[in-house]
């Protein structure tokens, strides 16, 4: 009789727990992205916080605040600088388009020499850039036909931008509390995980911090460093909009042969425009940077922390971004790491359950 009474109580207790978790998730849903980013950043830079906390014993608030400032300077500062230079490149492109609309721009001598696409590019250039008022006419026609869509798109972009900025500052604010109370939060999570999953909890939780740090170091930091180096290279070689193109090259480096293809295209344009030495330097140094960053440093950092093949890392990155947005860049590879832990756990259990053969 007692066992029959325990089952409904256990079910009610489970439903009560699920109700609390679902309700909390609904309440926190506007802030989940910022909290998730704060957790990722806190885990990635936790060794740095441990060093700072060791320098200031007995001052958890000061150590957490200092770590948050250092992380903000390391991440947000360079990001803002890169965005500023990219905006300058975009303004230069806008100035060129305004000049083309006012008086027209002649077809460059190197454009017809581009293999395969040369004739098509020349025709498009003559249609839109060589004829004055052609660009403004095209924009006027587009705005007239789709004014509502353009206004809606502009409003959506503005709201999205404001939302991203708010998420960034809120994540930094939450980051302070994660650094201040991270040890107690970790202890509580380990207790809950051990109660719920028993011995299964330890293998999973032990793989997550190294995987997160490897994903941040191998994906975010390497990509940012690659964008900076390529932007400087493009500027030195006289490439138009160097920061914008350098950032694009670093972003498409995840796609096999995409970055080398763009470098070869830019080098060909420089060569056809009469800058042969700059073209050789751009292709040689650019290929070397891409080779070292994408095929040496990034795989070593990611595989060292995740123990995943690089192809699996690519699947995790692209699948994560497609399904979860930019945060999936980090979460995708981490989930694949947990999947590998699950397979190891299942195969180990199967190996133990399989009886040995009798000779």
C-alpha positions as CSV (number, residue, x, y, z in Angstrom):
1,X,0.0,0.0,0.0
2,X,2.8,2.4,0.9
3,X,4.5,1.8,-2.5
4,X,1.3,2.7,-4.3
5,X,1.2,6.0,-2.3
6,X,4.8,6.8,-3.1
7,X,4.3,6.6,-6.9
8,X,1.7,9.5,-7.1
9,X,3.9,11.6,-4.8
10,X,6.9,11.0,-6.9
11,X,5.0,11.9,-10.0
12,X,3.7,15.1,-8.4
13,X,7.2,16.0,-7.3
14,X,8.5,15.6,-10.8
15,X,5.7,17.7,-12.3
16,X,6.3,20.3,-9.7
17,X,10.0,20.5,-10.6
18,X,9.2,20.6,-14.3
19,X,6.7,23.4,-13.7
20,X,9.3,25.5,-11.8
21,X,11.9,25.0,-14.5
22,X,9.5,25.8,-17.4
23,X,8.2,28.9,-15.5
24,X,11.7,30.1,-14.8
25,X,12.7,29.6,-18.5
26,X,9.7,31.6,-19.6
27,X,10.5,34.5,-17.2
28,X,14.2,34.5,-18.2
29,X,13.7,33.9,-21.9
30,X,14.4,37.6,-22.8
31,X,17.7,37.3,-21.1
32,X,18.7,33.7,-21.8
33,X,21.1,34.7,-24.7
34,X,22.9,37.2,-22.5
35,X,23.1,34.7,-19.6
36,X,24.4,32.0,-22.0
37,X,27.1,34.3,-23.4
38,X,28.1,35.3,-19.9
39,X,28.4,31.7,-18.9
40,X,30.5,30.9,-22.0
41,X,32.8,33.9,-21.5
42,X,33.1,33.2,-17.7
43,X,34.1,29.6,-18.4
44,X,36.5,30.5,-21.2
45,X,38.4,33.1,-19.0
46,X,38.0,31.3,-15.7
47,X,41.7,30.6,-15.3
48,X,42.4,34.3,-15.8
49,X,39.9,35.1,-13.0
50,X,41.6,32.5,-10.7
51,X,44.9,34.4,-11.2
52,X,43.4,37.7,-10.4
53,X,41.5,36.4,-7.4
54,X,44.8,35.0,-6.1
55,X,46.3,38.4,-6.3
56,X,43.4,39.9,-4.3
57,X,42.5,37.3,-1.6
58,X,39.4,38.1,0.5
59,X,38.1,40.6,-2.1
60,X,35.6,38.7,-4.3
61,X,33.8,41.8,-5.5
62,X,37.0,43.6,-6.5
63,X,38.5,40.6,-8.2
64,X,35.3,39.9,-10.1
65,X,35.0,43.5,-11.2
66,X,38.7,43.6,-12.3
67,X,38.3,40.4,-14.3
68,X,35.2,41.7,-16.0
69,X,37.0,44.9,-17.0
70,X,39.9,42.9,-18.4
71,X,37.7,40.6,-20.4
72,X,35.6,43.5,-21.7
73,X,38.8,45.3,-22.8
74,X,40.1,42.1,-24.5
75,X,36.9,41.3,-26.3
76,X,34.8,44.4,-26.7
77,X,37.6,46.9,-27.3
78,X,39.1,45.2,-30.3
79,X,35.6,44.4,-31.6
80,X,34.6,48.1,-31.5
81,X,37.8,49.1,-33.2
82,X,37.2,46.6,-36.0
83,X,33.6,47.8,-36.4
84,X,34.8,51.4,-36.7
85,X,37.3,50.6,-39.4
86,X,34.6,48.5,-41.2
87,X,32.2,51.5,-41.1
88,X,34.9,53.7,-42.6
89,X,35.3,51.2,-45.5
90,X,31.6,51.1,-46.0
91,X,31.5,54.9,-46.1
92,X,34.3,54.9,-48.8
93,X,32.2,52.5,-50.9
94,X,29.2,54.8,-50.5
95,X,31.4,57.7,-51.6
96,X,32.4,55.8,-54.7
97,X,28.8,54.9,-55.5
98,X,27.8,58.5,-55.1
99,X,30.5,59.6,-57.4
100,X,29.5,57.0,-60.0
101,X,25.9,58.2,-59.7
102,X,26.9,61.9,-60.1
103,X,29.3,61.7,-63.1
104,X,29.7,58.0,-64.0
105,X,32.9,56.0,-63.6
106,X,34.8,54.5,-66.6
107,X,35.3,50.8,-66.8
108,X,38.8,49.9,-65.3
109,X,41.3,48.5,-67.8
110,X,41.8,45.3,-65.8
111,X,38.1,44.4,-65.6
112,X,37.7,42.9,-69.2
113,X,40.8,40.8,-68.5
114,X,39.2,38.7,-65.8
115,X,38.7,35.2,-67.1
116,X,35.2,33.8,-67.7
117,X,33.3,36.6,-65.9
118,X,35.1,39.6,-67.6
119,X,32.5,40.4,-70.2
120,X,29.5,40.0,-67.8
121,X,31.2,42.3,-65.3
122,X,32.0,44.9,-67.9
123,X,28.3,44.9,-69.1
124,X,27.1,45.3,-65.5
125,X,29.6,48.1,-64.8
126,X,28.5,50.0,-68.0
127,X,24.9,49.6,-67.1
128,X,25.0,50.8,-63.5
129,X,28.3,52.6,-62.8
130,X,29.2,54.3,-66.1
131,X,25.8,56.0,-66.6
132,X,25.1,59.0,-64.3
133,X,21.9,58.8,-62.2
134,X,21.5,55.1,-62.9
135,X,22.1,54.0,-59.3
136,X,19.8,56.7,-57.8
137,X,17.2,55.8,-60.4
138,X,17.4,52.1,-59.5
139,X,17.2,52.9,-55.8
140,X,14.2,55.3,-56.4
141,X,12.4,52.6,-58.3
142,X,13.1,50.0,-55.6
143,X,12.0,52.3,-52.8
144,X,8.8,53.2,-54.7
145,X,7.9,49.6,-55.3
146,X,8.9,48.3,-51.9
147,X,8.7,51.3,-49.6
148,X,6.9,49.3,-46.9
149,X,9.3,46.4,-47.1
150,X,12.3,48.8,-46.9
151,X,10.9,50.6,-43.9
152,X,10.1,47.4,-42.2
153,X,13.6,46.0,-42.9
154,X,15.3,49.1,-41.7
155,X,13.3,49.1,-38.5
156,X,14.0,45.4,-37.9
157,X,17.8,46.0,-38.5
158,X,17.8,48.9,-36.1
159,X,15.9,47.0,-33.4
160,X,18.2,44.0,-33.9
161,X,21.3,46.2,-33.6
162,X,20.0,47.8,-30.4
163,X,19.1,44.4,-29.0
164,X,22.6,43.1,-29.7
165,X,24.2,46.1,-27.9
166,X,21.8,45.6,-25.0
167,X,22.6,41.9,-24.9
168,X,26.4,42.7,-24.9
169,X,26.2,45.1,-21.9
170,X,23.8,42.8,-20.0
171,X,26.1,39.8,-20.6
172,X,29.0,41.8,-19.1
173,X,26.9,42.7,-16.1
174,X,25.9,39.1,-15.5
175,X,29.6,38.1,-16.1
176,X,30.5,40.1,-12.9
177,X,28.2,37.9,-10.8
178,X,29.4,34.7,-12.5
179,X,32.9,35.6,-11.5
180,X,32.0,36.7,-8.0
181,X,29.8,33.7,-7.2
182,X,31.1,31.2,-9.8
183,X,32.6,28.8,-7.2
184,X,29.4,28.4,-5.2
185,X,27.4,28.1,-8.4
186,X,29.7,25.4,-9.6
187,X,29.4,23.5,-6.3
188,X,25.6,23.6,-6.4
189,X,25.4,22.5,-10.0
190,X,27.7,19.6,-9.3
191,X,25.5,18.5,-6.4
192,X,22.4,18.7,-8.5
193,X,24.0,16.9,-11.4
194,X,25.3,14.2,-9.2
195,X,21.9,13.8,-7.5
196,X,20.1,13.5,-10.9
197,X,22.6,11.6,-13.0
198,X,24.8,9.9,-10.4
199,X,28.1,8.7,-11.8
200,X,27.2,9.8,-15.3
201,X,27.5,13.5,-14.3
202,X,31.3,13.7,-13.8
203,X,32.4,12.6,-17.3
204,X,30.1,15.1,-19.0
205,X,30.8,18.1,-16.7
206,X,34.6,17.5,-16.8
207,X,34.6,17.8,-20.7
208,X,32.6,21.0,-20.9
209,X,35.0,23.7,-19.7
210,X,37.9,22.5,-21.9
211,X,35.6,22.2,-24.8
212,X,34.2,25.7,-24.3
213,X,37.7,27.2,-23.9
214,X,38.9,25.4,-27.0
215,X,35.9,26.6,-29.0
216,X,36.4,30.2,-27.9
217,X,40.2,30.1,-28.5
218,X,40.0,28.2,-31.8
219,X,37.0,29.9,-33.3
220,X,36.5,33.4,-32.0
221,X,40.1,34.5,-31.0
222,X,41.8,32.9,-34.0
223,X,39.2,34.3,-36.4
224,X,39.6,37.8,-34.9
225,X,43.4,37.7,-35.1
226,X,43.2,36.4,-38.6
227,X,40.9,39.3,-39.6
228,X,43.2,41.9,-38.1
229,X,46.3,40.4,-39.8
230,X,44.6,40.1,-43.2
231,X,43.2,43.7,-42.9
232,X,46.7,45.0,-42.3
233,X,48.0,43.0,-45.2
234,X,45.3,44.2,-47.5
235,X,45.9,47.8,-46.5
236,X,49.6,47.5,-47.1
237,X,49.0,46.0,-50.6
238,X,46.5,48.8,-51.5
239,X,43.3,46.7,-51.5
240,X,40.1,48.7,-51.5
241,X,38.1,48.5,-48.2
242,X,40.9,46.4,-46.5
243,X,39.2,46.0,-43.1
244,X,35.9,44.9,-44.6
245,X,37.5,42.4,-47.0
246,X,39.9,41.2,-44.3
247,X,37.0,40.5,-41.9
248,X,35.0,38.8,-44.7
249,X,38.0,36.6,-45.5
250,X,38.4,35.5,-41.9
251,X,34.7,34.7,-41.6
252,X,34.5,32.6,-44.8
253,X,37.7,30.8,-43.8
254,X,35.5,28.1,-42.2
255,X,34.3,27.1,-45.7
256,X,37.0,24.9,-47.4
257,X,39.0,26.8,-50.0
258,X,36.8,29.9,-49.7
259,X,39.5,32.2,-48.2
260,X,42.2,31.0,-50.6
261,X,39.8,31.6,-53.5
262,X,39.1,35.2,-52.3
263,X,42.8,35.9,-51.8
264,X,43.5,34.6,-55.4
265,X,40.8,36.8,-56.7
266,X,42.1,39.9,-55.0
267,X,45.7,39.1,-56.1
268,X,44.5,38.7,-59.7
269,X,42.8,42.1,-59.6
270,X,46.0,43.7,-58.2
271,X,48.0,42.0,-60.9
272,X,45.7,43.0,-63.7
273,X,45.7,46.6,-62.5
274,X,49.5,46.8,-62.8
275,X,50.5,46.0,-59.2
276,X,52.3,42.8,-59.7
277,X,54.6,43.0,-56.7
278,X,51.7,43.8,-54.3
279,X,49.7,40.9,-55.9
280,X,52.6,38.4,-55.2
281,X,53.0,39.7,-51.6
282,X,49.2,39.5,-51.0
283,X,48.8,36.0,-52.3
284,X,52.0,34.6,-50.7
285,X,51.6,36.2,-47.2
286,X,47.8,35.8,-47.3
287,X,47.9,32.1,-48.1
288,X,50.6,31.7,-45.4
289,X,48.3,33.4,-42.8
290,X,45.3,31.3,-43.8
291,X,47.4,28.1,-43.8
292,X,48.8,28.8,-40.3
293,X,45.5,30.0,-38.8
294,X,43.0,27.7,-40.3
295,X,45.0,24.5,-40.9
296,X,47.5,24.5,-38.0
297,X,46.6,26.8,-35.1
298,X,42.8,26.4,-35.1
299,X,42.7,22.6,-35.4
300,X,45.4,22.2,-32.7
301,X,43.4,24.5,-30.3
302,X,40.1,22.9,-31.0
303,X,41.1,19.3,-31.2
304,X,43.3,19.7,-28.1
305,X,40.4,20.7,-26.0
306,X,37.5,18.8,-27.7
307,X,39.3,15.7,-29.1
308,X,37.0,16.0,-32.1
309,X,38.1,15.6,-35.7
310,X,38.2,18.9,-37.6
311,X,35.4,17.8,-39.9
312,X,33.2,17.2,-36.8
313,X,34.2,20.6,-35.6
314,X,33.0,22.1,-38.9
315,X,29.7,20.3,-38.6
316,X,29.3,21.5,-35.1
317,X,30.1,25.1,-36.1
318,X,27.8,25.3,-39.1
319,X,25.0,23.3,-37.6
320,X,25.1,25.4,-34.4
321,X,25.1,28.7,-36.3
322,X,22.2,27.6,-38.5
323,X,20.0,26.3,-35.6
324,X,21.0,28.7,-32.7
325,X,22.5,31.7,-34.3
326,X,25.9,33.2,-33.4
327,X,25.9,31.5,-30.0
328,X,25.8,28.2,-31.9
329,X,29.3,28.9,-33.0
330,X,30.4,27.8,-29.5
331,X,27.6,25.6,-28.4
332,X,27.6,23.4,-31.6
333,X,31.1,21.9,-31.1
334,X,30.5,21.6,-27.3
335,X,27.3,19.5,-28.0
336,X,29.2,17.2,-30.3
337,X,31.8,16.8,-27.5
338,X,29.0,15.7,-25.2
339,X,27.8,13.3,-27.9
340,X,31.2,11.8,-28.1
341,X,31.2,11.3,-24.3
342,X,27.8,9.7,-24.6
343,X,29.1,7.2,-27.2
344,X,32.1,6.4,-25.1
345,X,29.8,5.9,-22.1
346,X,27.5,3.6,-24.1
347,X,30.3,1.6,-25.7
348,X,32.0,1.2,-22.3
349,X,28.7,0.0,-20.7
350,X,28.1,-2.4,-23.6
351,X,31.7,-3.7,-23.3
352,X,31.1,-4.5,-19.6
353,X,27.8,-6.2,-20.3
354,X,29.1,-8.4,-23.1
355,X,30.3,-11.7,-21.7
356,X,33.8,-12.8,-22.5
357,X,34.2,-15.6,-25.0
358,X,35.1,-19.0,-23.5
359,X,38.1,-20.7,-25.2
